[in-house]
Amino acid sequence: MTVSKEITIVAPHGIHMRPATTFAKAAKEFESKVTITAGETVSAKSPVKIISLNLAKDTKIVLTCEGPDEEKALETLSALINTLE
């Protein structure tokens, strides 16, 4: 099964290298495959790939998790992304 959630980026400067690294590190804690879709779909476990999406403030993304801990991953990571600055 796969779970996903649409999220709006609230960070005033969008998602740049520091928050992307923080997010990717958290995503790596889960066994599930974690992706971010904003035009294209990339692994949320790679800060460089996250940066490639150019996620500015107010950008809508879809966070998708698939695997044994997908529910916990989605809950944790969707909460985390809204605290990044």
PDB file of N, CA, C and O in Angstrom, chain B, residues numbered from 101:
ATOM      1  N   MET B 101       0.833  -1.185   0.000  1.00  0.00           N
ATOM      2  CA  MET B 101       0.000   0.000   0.000  1.00  0.00           C
ATOM      3  C   MET B 101       0.880   1.253   0.000  1.00  0.00           C
ATOM      4  O   MET B 101       2.036   1.208   0.421  1.00  0.00           O
ATOM      5  N   THR B 102       0.340   2.332  -0.461  1.00  0.00           N
ATOM      6  CA  THR B 102       1.049   3.611  -0.503  1.00  0.00           C
ATOM      7  C   THR B 102       0.187   4.665   0.177  1.00  0.00           C
ATOM      8  O   THR B 102      -1.035   4.671   0.030  1.00  0.00           O
ATOM      9  N   VAL B 103       0.836   5.559   0.925  1.00  0.00           N
ATOM     10  CA  VAL B 103       0.119   6.679   1.532  1.00  0.00           C
ATOM     11  C   VAL B 103       0.752   7.971   1.048  1.00  0.00           C
ATOM     12  O   VAL B 103       1.962   8.034   0.831  1.00  0.00           O
ATOM     13  N   SER B 104      -0.066   8.999   0.880  1.00  0.00           N
ATOM     14  CA  SER B 104       0.481  10.279   0.424  1.00  0.00           C
ATOM     15  C   SER B 104      -0.340  11.427   0.995  1.00  0.00           C
ATOM     16  O   SER B 104      -1.467  11.255   1.459  1.00  0.00           O
ATOM     17  N   LYS B 105       0.271  12.600   0.942  1.00  0.00           N
ATOM     18  CA  LYS B 105      -0.370  13.790   1.489  1.00  0.00           C
ATOM     19  C   LYS B 105       0.110  15.001   0.714  1.00  0.00           C
ATOM     20  O   LYS B 105       1.301  15.132   0.428  1.00  0.00           O
ATOM     21  N   GLU B 106      -0.828  15.898   0.369  1.00  0.00           N
ATOM     22  CA  GLU B 106      -0.440  17.157  -0.266  1.00  0.00           C
ATOM     23  C   GLU B 106      -0.071  18.149   0.829  1.00  0.00           C
ATOM     24  O   GLU B 106      -0.793  18.302   1.815  1.00  0.00           O
ATOM     25  N   ILE B 107       1.054  18.817   0.644  1.00  0.00           N
ATOM     26  CA  ILE B 107       1.583  19.753   1.638  1.00  0.00           C
ATOM     27  C   ILE B 107       1.988  21.029   0.917  1.00  0.00           C
ATOM     28  O   ILE B 107       2.491  20.979  -0.206  1.00  0.00           O
ATOM     29  N   THR B 108       1.772  22.165   1.555  1.00  0.00           N
ATOM     30  CA  THR B 108       2.236  23.444   1.028  1.00  0.00           C
ATOM     31  C   THR B 108       3.474  23.860   1.815  1.00  0.00           C
ATOM     32  O   THR B 108       3.459  23.872   3.046  1.00  0.00           O
ATOM     33  N   ILE B 109       4.537  24.198   1.105  1.00  0.00           N
ATOM     34  CA  ILE B 109       5.781  24.632   1.744  1.00  0.00           C
ATOM     35  C   ILE B 109       5.534  25.971   2.431  1.00  0.00           C
ATOM     36  O   ILE B 109       5.074  26.921   1.798  1.00  0.00           O
ATOM     37  N   VAL B 110       5.838  26.047   3.727  1.00  0.00           N
ATOM     38  CA  VAL B 110       5.604  27.276   4.481  1.00  0.00           C
ATOM     39  C   VAL B 110       6.902  27.998   4.850  1.00  0.00           C
ATOM     40  O   VAL B 110       6.861  29.137   5.314  1.00  0.00           O
ATOM     41  N   ALA B 111       8.041  27.358   4.652  1.00  0.00           N
ATOM     42  CA  ALA B 111       9.327  27.988   4.988  1.00  0.00           C
ATOM     43  C   ALA B 111       9.480  29.279   4.189  1.00  0.00           C
ATOM     44  O   ALA B 111       9.302  29.269   2.971  1.00  0.00           O
ATOM     45  N   PRO B 112       9.808  30.391   4.852  1.00  0.00           N
ATOM     46  CA  PRO B 112       9.880  31.690   4.177  1.00  0.00           C
ATOM     47  C   PRO B 112      10.846  31.727   2.990  1.00  0.00           C
ATOM     48  O   PRO B 112      10.614  32.452   2.022  1.00  0.00           O
ATOM     49  N   HIS B 113      11.913  30.956   3.063  1.00  0.00           N
ATOM     50  CA  HIS B 113      12.905  30.932   1.979  1.00  0.00           C
ATOM     51  C   HIS B 113      12.831  29.637   1.176  1.00  0.00           C
ATOM     52  O   HIS B 113      13.753  29.317   0.426  1.00  0.00           O
ATOM     53  N   GLY B 114      11.747  28.899   1.329  1.00  0.00           N
ATOM     54  CA  GLY B 114      11.607  27.637   0.623  1.00  0.00           C
ATOM     55  C   GLY B 114      12.518  26.580   1.231  1.00  0.00           C
ATOM     56  O   GLY B 114      13.035  26.743   2.336  1.00  0.00           O
ATOM     57  N   ILE B 115      12.702  25.501   0.494  1.00  0.00           N
ATOM     58  CA  ILE B 115      13.552  24.407   0.969  1.00  0.00           C
ATOM     59  C   ILE B 115      14.897  24.507   0.260  1.00  0.00           C
ATOM     60  O   ILE B 115      15.031  24.141  -0.908  1.00  0.00           O
ATOM     61  N   HIS B 116      15.883  25.006   0.985  1.00  0.00           N
ATOM     62  CA  HIS B 116      17.251  25.117   0.459  1.00  0.00           C
ATOM     63  C   HIS B 116      18.092  24.005   1.077  1.00  0.00           C
ATOM     64  O   HIS B 116      17.538  23.082   1.674  1.00  0.00           O
ATOM     65  N   MET B 117      19.413  24.071   0.947  1.00  0.00           N
ATOM     66  CA  MET B 117      20.266  22.940   1.314  1.00  0.00           C
ATOM     67  C   MET B 117      20.134  22.505   2.776  1.00  0.00           C
ATOM     68  O   MET B 117      20.005  21.310   3.044  1.00  0.00           O
ATOM     69  N   ARG B 118      20.161  23.421   3.703  1.00  0.00           N
ATOM     70  CA  ARG B 118      20.112  23.017   5.119  1.00  0.00           C
ATOM     71  C   ARG B 118      18.815  22.282   5.454  1.00  0.00           C
ATOM     72  O   ARG B 118      18.880  21.180   6.000  1.00  0.00           O
ATOM     73  N   PRO B 119      17.635  22.843   5.150  1.00  0.00           N
ATOM     74  CA  PRO B 119      16.418  22.092   5.462  1.00  0.00           C
ATOM     75  C   PRO B 119      16.276  20.815   4.626  1.00  0.00           C
ATOM     76  O   PRO B 119      15.712  19.828   5.099  1.00  0.00           O
ATOM     77  N   ALA B 120      16.777  20.827   3.401  1.00  0.00           N
ATOM     78  CA  ALA B 120      16.716  19.614   2.573  1.00  0.00           C
ATOM     79  C   ALA B 120      17.544  18.503   3.201  1.00  0.00           C
ATOM     80  O   ALA B 120      17.142  17.340   3.190  1.00  0.00           O
ATOM     81  N   THR B 121      18.703  18.864   3.750  1.00  0.00           N
ATOM     82  CA  THR B 121      19.568  17.882   4.401  1.00  0.00           C
ATOM     83  C   THR B 121      18.898  17.337   5.661  1.00  0.00           C
ATOM     84  O   THR B 121      18.933  16.133   5.915  1.00  0.00           O
ATOM     85  N   THR B 122      18.294  18.212   6.440  1.00  0.00           N
ATOM     86  CA  THR B 122      17.579  17.796   7.650  1.00  0.00           C
ATOM     87  C   THR B 122      16.444  16.840   7.294  1.00  0.00           C
ATOM     88  O   THR B 122      16.256  15.814   7.947  1.00  0.00           O
ATOM     89  N   PHE B 123      15.692  17.186   6.253  1.00  0.00           N
ATOM     90  CA  PHE B 123      14.558  16.365   5.842  1.00  0.00           C
ATOM     91  C   PHE B 123      15.028  15.006   5.327  1.00  0.00           C
ATOM     92  O   PHE B 123      14.463  13.976   5.696  1.00  0.00           O
ATOM     93  N   ALA B 124      16.052  14.996   4.481  1.00  0.00           N
ATOM     94  CA  ALA B 124      16.560  13.745   3.918  1.00  0.00           C
ATOM     95  C   ALA B 124      17.088  12.826   5.021  1.00  0.00           C
ATOM     96  O   ALA B 124      16.872  11.614   4.983  1.00  0.00           O
ATOM     97  N   LYS B 125      17.774  13.404   5.995  1.00  0.00           N
ATOM     98  CA  LYS B 125      18.299  12.611   7.114  1.00  0.00           C
ATOM     99  C   LYS B 125      17.150  11.944   7.868  1.00  0.00           C
ATOM    100  O   LYS B 125      17.242  10.771   8.230  1.00  0.00           O
ATOM    101  N   ALA B 126      16.075  12.683   8.104  1.00  0.00           N
ATOM    102  CA  ALA B 126      14.903  12.122   8.786  1.00  0.00           C
ATOM    103  C   ALA B 126      14.246  11.035   7.932  1.00  0.00           C
ATOM    104  O   ALA B 126      13.826  10.005   8.458  1.00  0.00           O
ATOM    105  N   ALA B 127      14.156  11.258   6.628  1.00  0.00           N
ATOM    106  CA  ALA B 127      13.539  10.278   5.725  1.00  0.00           C
ATOM    107  C   ALA B 127      14.316   8.966   5.708  1.00  0.00           C
ATOM    108  O   ALA B 127      13.729   7.891   5.581  1.00  0.00           O
ATOM    109  N   LYS B 128      15.635   9.059   5.834  1.00  0.00           N
ATOM    110  CA  LYS B 128      16.487   7.863   5.828  1.00  0.00           C
ATOM    111  C   LYS B 128      16.271   6.982   7.051  1.00  0.00           C
ATOM    112  O   LYS B 128      16.668   5.817   7.053  1.00  0.00           O
ATOM    113  N   GLU B 129      15.646   7.528   8.091  1.00  0.00           N
ATOM    114  CA  GLU B 129      15.373   6.757   9.301  1.00  0.00           C
ATOM    115  C   GLU B 129      14.268   5.716   9.076  1.00  0.00           C
ATOM    116  O   GLU B 129      14.082   4.819   9.898  1.00  0.00           O
ATOM    117  N   PHE B 130      13.546   5.837   7.975  1.00  0.00           N
ATOM    118  CA  PHE B 130      12.435   4.928   7.696  1.00  0.00           C
ATOM    119  C   PHE B 130      12.815   3.926   6.614  1.00  0.00           C
ATOM    120  O   PHE B 130      13.571   4.238   5.694  1.00  0.00           O
ATOM    121  N   GLU B 131      12.275   2.712   6.744  1.00  0.00           N
ATOM    122  CA  GLU B 131      12.497   1.683   5.727  1.00  0.00           C
ATOM    123  C   GLU B 131      11.740   1.999   4.442  1.00  0.00           C
ATOM    124  O   GLU B 131      12.177   1.637   3.350  1.00  0.00           O
ATOM    125  N   SER B 132      10.625   2.661   4.578  1.00  0.00           N
ATOM    126  CA  SER B 132       9.763   2.948   3.430  1.00  0.00           C
ATOM    127  C   SER B 132      10.465   3.799   2.381  1.00  0.00           C
ATOM    128  O   SER B 132      11.360   4.588   2.684  1.00  0.00           O
ATOM    129  N   LYS B 133      10.032   3.615   1.144  1.00  0.00           N
ATOM    130  CA  LYS B 133      10.444   4.504   0.061  1.00  0.00           C
ATOM    131  C   LYS B 133       9.686   5.810   0.275  1.00  0.00           C
ATOM    132  O   LYS B 133       8.468   5.803   0.455  1.00  0.00           O
ATOM    133  N   VAL B 134      10.409   6.931   0.255  1.00  0.00           N
ATOM    134  CA  VAL B 134       9.791   8.236   0.483  1.00  0.00           C
ATOM    135  C   VAL B 134      10.113   9.122  -0.714  1.00  0.00           C
ATOM    136  O   VAL B 134      11.279   9.294  -1.070  1.00  0.00           O
ATOM    137  N   THR B 135       9.077   9.685  -1.336  1.00  0.00           N
ATOM    138  CA  THR B 135       9.287  10.563  -2.486  1.00  0.00           C
ATOM    139  C   THR B 135       8.549  11.878  -2.299  1.00  0.00           C
ATOM    140  O   THR B 135       7.570  11.977  -1.559  1.00  0.00           O
ATOM    141  N   ILE B 136       9.061  12.887  -3.003  1.00  0.00           N
ATOM    142  CA  ILE B 136       8.409  14.191  -3.070  1.00  0.00           C
ATOM    143  C   ILE B 136       8.106  14.452  -4.538  1.00  0.00           C
ATOM    144  O   ILE B 136       8.969  14.288  -5.399  1.00  0.00           O
ATOM    145  N   THR B 137       6.873  14.860  -4.814  1.00  0.00           N
ATOM    146  CA  THR B 137       6.484  15.198  -6.177  1.00  0.00           C
ATOM    147  C   THR B 137       6.097  16.668  -6.239  1.00  0.00           C
ATOM    148  O   THR B 137       5.248  17.142  -5.483  1.00  0.00           O
ATOM    149  N   ALA B 138       6.741  17.372  -7.157  1.00  0.00           N
ATOM    150  CA  ALA B 138       6.422  18.774  -7.458  1.00  0.00           C
ATOM    151  C   ALA B 138       6.838  18.967  -8.908  1.00  0.00           C
ATOM    152  O   ALA B 138       7.929  19.462  -9.193  1.00  0.00           O
ATOM    153  N   GLY B 139       5.965  18.574  -9.815  1.00  0.00           N
ATOM    154  CA  GLY B 139       6.332  18.572 -11.234  1.00  0.00           C
ATOM    155  C   GLY B 139       6.970  17.251 -11.603  1.00  0.00           C
ATOM    156  O   GLY B 139       6.484  16.550 -12.490  1.00  0.00           O
ATOM    157  N   GLU B 140       8.058  16.902 -10.930  1.00  0.00           N
ATOM    158  CA  GLU B 140       8.678  15.591 -11.094  1.00  0.00           C
ATOM    159  C   GLU B 140       8.764  14.933  -9.728  1.00  0.00           C
ATOM    160  O   GLU B 140       8.586  15.593  -8.705  1.00  0.00           O
ATOM    161  N   THR B 141       9.033  13.642  -9.709  1.00  0.00           N
ATOM    162  CA  THR B 141       9.116  12.887  -8.464  1.00  0.00           C
ATOM    163  C   THR B 141      10.565  12.529  -8.184  1.00  0.00           C
ATOM    164  O   THR B 141      11.269  12.006  -9.049  1.00  0.00           O
ATOM    165  N   VAL B 142      11.007  12.823  -6.947  1.00  0.00           N
ATOM    166  CA  VAL B 142      12.386  12.521  -6.551  1.00  0.00           C
ATOM    167  C   VAL B 142      12.389  11.824  -5.195  1.00  0.00           C
ATOM    168  O   VAL B 142      11.417  11.889  -4.443  1.00  0.00           O
ATOM    169  N   SER B 143      13.500  11.158  -4.903  1.00  0.00           N
ATOM    170  CA  SER B 143      13.684  10.530  -3.601  1.00  0.00           C
ATOM    171  C   SER B 143      13.834  11.602  -2.534  1.00  0.00           C
ATOM    172  O   SER B 143      14.625  12.533  -2.685  1.00  0.00           O
ATOM    173  N   ALA B 144      13.075  11.468  -1.459  1.00  0.00           N
ATOM    174  CA  ALA B 144      13.175  12.413  -0.343  1.00  0.00           C
ATOM    175  C   ALA B 144      14.351  12.074   0.563  1.00  0.00           C
ATOM    176  O   ALA B 144      14.579  12.746   1.569  1.00  0.00           O
ATOM    177  N   LYS B 145      15.094  11.034   0.209  1.00  0.00           N
ATOM    178  CA  LYS B 145      16.258  10.641   0.999  1.00  0.00           C
ATOM    179  C   LYS B 145      17.538  11.247   0.441  1.00  0.00           C
ATOM    180  O   LYS B 145      18.626  10.966   0.942  1.00  0.00           O
ATOM    181  N   SER B 146      17.417  12.078  -0.592  1.00  0.00           N
ATOM    182  CA  SER B 146      18.562  12.737  -1.221  1.00  0.00           C
ATOM    183  C   SER B 146      18.384  14.250  -1.178  1.00  0.00           C
ATOM    184  O   SER B 146      17.510  14.788  -1.858  1.00  0.00           O
ATOM    185  N   PRO B 147      19.211  14.953  -0.378  1.00  0.00           N
ATOM    186  CA  PRO B 147      19.065  16.410  -0.329  1.00  0.00           C
ATOM    187  C   PRO B 147      19.274  17.077  -1.686  1.00  0.00           C
ATOM    188  O   PRO B 147      18.608  18.064  -1.997  1.00  0.00           O
ATOM    189  N   VAL B 148      20.178  16.557  -2.484  1.00  0.00           N
ATOM    190  CA  VAL B 148      20.443  17.140  -3.805  1.00  0.00           C
ATOM    191  C   VAL B 148      19.208  17.020  -4.694  1.00  0.00           C
ATOM    192  O   VAL B 148      18.866  17.953  -5.421  1.00  0.00           O
ATOM    193  N   LYS B 149      18.546  15.876  -4.634  1.00  0.00           N
ATOM    194  CA  LYS B 149      17.335  15.695  -5.444  1.00  0.00           C
ATOM    195  C   LYS B 149      16.199  16.583  -4.945  1.00  0.00           C
ATOM    196  O   LYS B 149      15.418  17.103  -5.742  1.00  0.00           O
ATOM    197  N   ILE B 150      16.108  16.755  -3.628  1.00  0.00           N
ATOM    198  CA  ILE B 150      15.086  17.658  -3.082  1.00  0.00           C
ATOM    199  C   ILE B 150      15.333  19.079  -3.584  1.00  0.00           C
ATOM    200  O   ILE B 150      14.403  19.759  -4.018  1.00  0.00           O
ATOM    201  N   ILE B 151      16.591  19.524  -3.524  1.00  0.00           N
ATOM    202  CA  ILE B 151      16.965  20.867  -3.984  1.00  0.00           C
ATOM    203  C   ILE B 151      16.612  21.055  -5.460  1.00  0.00           C
ATOM    204  O   ILE B 151      16.213  22.143  -5.875  1.00  0.00           O
ATOM    205  N   SER B 152      16.760  19.986  -6.251  1.00  0.00           N
ATOM    206  CA  SER B 152      16.506  20.090  -7.693  1.00  0.00           C
ATOM    207  C   SER B 152      15.058  20.466  -8.008  1.00  0.00           C
ATOM    208  O   SER B 152      14.764  20.899  -9.122  1.00  0.00           O
ATOM    209  N   LEU B 153      14.159  20.306  -7.048  1.00  0.00           N
ATOM    210  CA  LEU B 153      12.750  20.653  -7.266  1.00  0.00           C
ATOM    211  C   LEU B 153      12.474  22.149  -7.108  1.00  0.00           C
ATOM    212  O   LEU B 153      11.385  22.613  -7.446  1.00  0.00           O
ATOM    213  N   ASN B 154      13.451  22.908  -6.596  1.00  0.00           N
ATOM    214  CA  ASN B 154      13.276  24.356  -6.386  1.00  0.00           C
ATOM    215  C   ASN B 154      11.993  24.657  -5.613  1.00  0.00           C
ATOM    216  O   ASN B 154      11.105  25.350  -6.109  1.00  0.00           O
ATOM    217  N   LEU B 155      11.908  24.135  -4.409  1.00  0.00           N
ATOM    218  CA  LEU B 155      10.696  24.261  -3.604  1.00  0.00           C
ATOM    219  C   LEU B 155      10.644  25.605  -2.882  1.00  0.00           C
ATOM    220  O   LEU B 155      11.214  25.767  -1.803  1.00  0.00           O
ATOM    221  N   ALA B 156       9.960  26.554  -3.490  1.00  0.00           N
ATOM    222  CA  ALA B 156       9.798  27.893  -2.921  1.00  0.00           C
ATOM    223  C   ALA B 156       8.617  27.904  -1.949  1.00  0.00           C
ATOM    224  O   ALA B 156       7.803  26.981  -1.931  1.00  0.00           O
ATOM    225  N   LYS B 157       8.540  28.955  -1.150  1.00  0.00           N
ATOM    226  CA  LYS B 157       7.401  29.136  -0.246  1.00  0.00           C
ATOM    227  C   LYS B 157       6.109  29.079  -1.062  1.00  0.00           C
ATOM    228  O   LYS B 157       6.040  29.601  -2.175  1.00  0.00           O
ATOM    229  N   ASP B 158       5.108  28.451  -0.503  1.00  0.00           N
ATOM    230  CA  ASP B 158       3.774  28.285  -1.097  1.00  0.00           C
ATOM    231  C   ASP B 158       3.710  27.258  -2.225  1.00  0.00           C
ATOM    232  O   ASP B 158       2.662  27.105  -2.852  1.00  0.00           O
ATOM    233  N   THR B 159       4.814  26.547  -2.498  1.00  0.00           N
ATOM    234  CA  THR B 159       4.789  25.465  -3.481  1.00  0.00           C
ATOM    235  C   THR B 159       4.022  24.287  -2.893  1.00  0.00           C
ATOM    236  O   THR B 159       4.221  23.928  -1.732  1.00  0.00           O
ATOM    237  N   LYS B 160       3.153  23.689  -3.687  1.00  0.00           N
ATOM    238  CA  LYS B 160       2.429  22.494  -3.250  1.00  0.00           C
ATOM    239  C   LYS B 160       3.218  21.264  -3.694  1.00  0.00           C
ATOM    240  O   LYS B 160       3.643  21.163  -4.845  1.00  0.00           O
ATOM    241  N   ILE B 161       3.406  20.334  -2.763  1.00  0.00           N
ATOM    242  CA  ILE B 161       4.093  19.081  -3.060  1.00  0.00           C
ATOM    243  C   ILE B 161       3.201  17.926  -2.636  1.00  0.00           C
ATOM    244  O   ILE B 161       2.241  18.103  -1.886  1.00  0.00           O
ATOM    245  N   VAL B 162       3.535  16.741  -3.130  1.00  0.00           N
ATOM    246  CA  VAL B 162       2.899  15.526  -2.641  1.00  0.00           C
ATOM    247  C   VAL B 162       4.005  14.667  -2.043  1.00  0.00           C
ATOM    248  O   VAL B 162       4.957  14.291  -2.726  1.00  0.00           O
ATOM    249  N   LEU B 163       3.865  14.366  -0.763  1.00  0.00           N
ATOM    250  CA  LEU B 163       4.793  13.497  -0.057  1.00  0.00           C
ATOM    251  C   LEU B 163       4.192  12.102  -0.069  1.00  0.00           C
ATOM    252  O   LEU B 163       3.059  11.911   0.375  1.00  0.00           O
ATOM    253  N   THR B 164       4.941  11.123  -0.575  1.00  0.00           N
ATOM    254  CA  THR B 164       4.438   9.757  -0.699  1.00  0.00           C
ATOM    255  C   THR B 164       5.379   8.799   0.011  1.00  0.00           C
ATOM    256  O   THR B 164       6.599   8.901  -0.116  1.00  0.00           O
ATOM    257  N   CYS B 165       4.803   7.870   0.756  1.00  0.00           N
ATOM    258  CA  CYS B 165       5.581   6.857   1.469  1.00  0.00           C
ATOM    259  C   CYS B 165       5.009   5.484   1.135  1.00  0.00           C
ATOM    260  O   CYS B 165       3.794   5.293   1.085  1.00  0.00           O
ATOM    261  N   GLU B 166       5.912   4.534   0.908  1.00  0.00           N
ATOM    262  CA  GLU B 166       5.492   3.175   0.578  1.00  0.00           C
ATOM    263  C   GLU B 166       6.434   2.192   1.248  1.00  0.00           C
ATOM    264  O   GLU B 166       7.636   2.188   0.981  1.00  0.00           O
ATOM    265  N   GLY B 167       5.885   1.364   2.117  1.00  0.00           N
ATOM    266  CA  GLY B 167       6.711   0.370   2.792  1.00  0.00           C
ATOM    267  C   GLY B 167       6.156   0.013   4.156  1.00  0.00           C
ATOM    268  O   GLY B 167       5.048   0.415   4.513  1.00  0.00           O
ATOM    269  N   PRO B 168       6.937  -0.748   4.920  1.00  0.00           N
ATOM    270  CA  PRO B 168       6.440  -1.285   6.186  1.00  0.00           C
ATOM    271  C   PRO B 168       6.119  -0.236   7.253  1.00  0.00           C
ATOM    272  O   PRO B 168       5.286  -0.480   8.126  1.00  0.00           O
ATOM    273  N   ASP B 169       6.769   0.924   7.194  1.00  0.00           N
ATOM    274  CA  ASP B 169       6.518   1.966   8.197  1.00  0.00           C
ATOM    275  C   ASP B 169       5.973   3.243   7.551  1.00  0.00           C
ATOM    276  O   ASP B 169       6.229   4.350   8.024  1.00  0.00           O
ATOM    277  N   GLU B 170       5.222   3.069   6.466  1.00  0.00           N
ATOM    278  CA  GLU B 170       4.754   4.206   5.662  1.00  0.00           C
ATOM    279  C   GLU B 170       3.877   5.188   6.438  1.00  0.00           C
ATOM    280  O   GLU B 170       4.017   6.400   6.271  1.00  0.00           O
ATOM    281  N   GLU B 171       2.982   4.686   7.280  1.00  0.00           N
ATOM    282  CA  GLU B 171       2.087   5.584   8.033  1.00  0.00           C
ATOM    283  C   GLU B 171       2.890   6.476   8.977  1.00  0.00           C
ATOM    284  O   GLU B 171       2.670   7.685   9.034  1.00  0.00           O
ATOM    285  N   LYS B 172       3.818   5.874   9.714  1.00  0.00           N
ATOM    286  CA  LYS B 172       4.651   6.630  10.655  1.00  0.00           C
ATOM    287  C   LYS B 172       5.546   7.602   9.893  1.00  0.00           C
ATOM    288  O   LYS B 172       5.734   8.740  10.323  1.00  0.00           O
ATOM    289  N   ALA B 173       6.097   7.161   8.770  1.00  0.00           N
ATOM    290  CA  ALA B 173       6.956   8.030   7.959  1.00  0.00           C
ATOM    291  C   ALA B 173       6.174   9.245   7.478  1.00  0.00           C
ATOM    292  O   ALA B 173       6.656  10.373   7.585  1.00  0.00           O
ATOM    293  N   LEU B 174       4.983   9.028   6.953  1.00  0.00           N
ATOM    294  CA  LEU B 174       4.172  10.137   6.443  1.00  0.00           C
ATOM    295  C   LEU B 174       3.813  11.112   7.563  1.00  0.00           C
ATOM    296  O   LEU B 174       3.902  12.328   7.388  1.00  0.00           O
ATOM    297  N   GLU B 175       3.412  10.580   8.698  1.00  0.00           N
ATOM    298  CA  GLU B 175       3.041  11.426   9.841  1.00  0.00           C
ATOM    299  C   GLU B 175       4.235  12.266  10.307  1.00  0.00           C
ATOM    300  O   GLU B 175       4.117  13.478  10.489  1.00  0.00           O
ATOM    301  N   THR B 176       5.371  11.617  10.494  1.00  0.00           N
ATOM    302  CA  THR B 176       6.567  12.297  10.999  1.00  0.00           C
ATOM    303  C   THR B 176       7.103  13.318  10.005  1.00  0.00           C
ATOM    304  O   THR B 176       7.390  14.457  10.372  1.00  0.00           O
ATOM    305  N   LEU B 177       7.238  12.909   8.746  1.00  0.00           N
ATOM    306  CA  LEU B 177       7.857  13.779   7.743  1.00  0.00           C
ATOM    307  C   LEU B 177       6.941  14.929   7.328  1.00  0.00           C
ATOM    308  O   LEU B 177       7.428  16.022   7.040  1.00  0.00           O
ATOM    309  N   SER B 178       5.638  14.707   7.291  1.00  0.00           N
ATOM    310  CA  SER B 178       4.742  15.816   6.937  1.00  0.00           C
ATOM    311  C   SER B 178       4.729  16.864   8.047  1.00  0.00           C
ATOM    312  O   SER B 178       4.588  18.055   7.768  1.00  0.00           O
ATOM    313  N   ALA B 179       4.873  16.440   9.294  1.00  0.00           N
ATOM    314  CA  ALA B 179       4.977  17.398  10.402  1.00  0.00           C
ATOM    315  C   ALA B 179       6.317  18.127  10.342  1.00  0.00           C
ATOM    316  O   ALA B 179       6.377  19.336  10.563  1.00  0.00           O
ATOM    317  N   LEU B 180       7.385  17.401  10.046  1.00  0.00           N
ATOM    318  CA  LEU B 180       8.726  17.989   9.998  1.00  0.00           C
ATOM    319  C   LEU B 180       8.841  19.053   8.912  1.00  0.00           C
ATOM    320  O   LEU B 180       9.410  20.117   9.153  1.00  0.00           O
ATOM    321  N   ILE B 181       8.319  18.788   7.737  1.00  0.00           N
ATOM    322  CA  ILE B 181       8.523  19.715   6.619  1.00  0.00           C
ATOM    323  C   ILE B 181       7.945  21.098   6.918  1.00  0.00           C
ATOM    324  O   ILE B 181       8.422  22.100   6.387  1.00  0.00           O
ATOM    325  N   ASN B 182       6.928  21.152   7.761  1.00  0.00           N
ATOM    326  CA  ASN B 182       6.333  22.446   8.103  1.00  0.00           C
ATOM    327  C   ASN B 182       7.065  23.173   9.225  1.00  0.00           C
ATOM    328  O   ASN B 182       6.680  24.283   9.594  1.00  0.00           O
ATOM    329  N   THR B 183       8.112  22.565   9.768  1.00  0.00           N
ATOM    330  CA  THR B 183       8.914  23.234  10.796  1.00  0.00           C
ATOM    331  C   THR B 183      10.257  23.701  10.246  1.00  0.00           C
ATOM    332  O   THR B 183      11.002  24.396  10.936  1.00  0.00           O
ATOM    333  N   LEU B 184      10.567  23.325   9.013  1.00  0.00           N
ATOM    334  CA  LEU B 184      11.864  23.677   8.420  1.00  0.00           C
ATOM    335  C   LEU B 184      11.905  25.143   8.017  1.00  0.00           C
ATOM    336  O   LEU B 184      10.910  25.704   7.558  1.00  0.00           O
ATOM    337  N   GLU B 185      13.074  25.754   8.198  1.00  0.00           N
ATOM    338  CA  GLU B 185      13.261  27.147   7.767  1.00  0.00           C
ATOM    339  C   GLU B 185      14.577  27.294   7.054  1.00  0.00           C
ATOM    340  O   GLU B 185      14.921  28.391   6.614  1.00  0.00           O
TER     341      GLU B 185
END
